[in-house]
Amino acid sequence: MPEAEQVVIAQEEEVEEKAKKATKKAEQVAGGILNETQQRAAAAYAAYVEAEHQLEEAYKDQEKQAEKTYNEAIEQARIACEESIAQSRKSYEENMSQALRTRDEAERKARQARSEAMERTWAIFTKARK
C-alpha cells in the first residue's frame, strides 16, 4: 500500500475515532440531561403527592371542625329550648295559681254577698210577716 493511502486511512480512522468520542460525549451529556430531567420530574411528582396529602388532611380537619361546630349549635339549641319550656311552665303555673286565687276570692265574695242578700231578704220577709 502506498504511503499516501496509509496516511488517508490513518486520517479516516482518526476522524472516525474522534467522531465516536464526540458521539459518546454527546450521548453522555444527553443522558445526563435526561437523567437530571427525570430526577426533577420525580421530585416534582413527590411534591405533588405530598401537597395532595396535605390538602386531604386539611379537608378532613375542616370537616371535623364543621361537625364540632354543628354539634355545639345543636346542643345550644337544645338547652335554649329546655330553658324556654321550663320558663313557660313556671309562667303557666304562676298564672294558673293567680287565676285560681282570683276565682276563689270572687267565689268567696259572691257567697258572702249572697249570704248577706239572703239575710236581708229573710230579715225583710220576717218583719213583713209579723
Contacts in CASP RR format, 6 or more apart in sequence:
PFRMAT RR
TARGET T0000
AUTHOR 0000-0000-0000
METHOD contacts of the structure
MODEL  1
MPEAEQVVIAQEEEVEEKAKKATKKAEQVAGGILNETQQRAAAAYAAYVE
AEHQLEEAYKDQEKQAEKTYNEAIEQARIACEESIAQSRKSYEENMSQAL
RTRDEAERKARQARSEAMERTWAIFTKARK
END
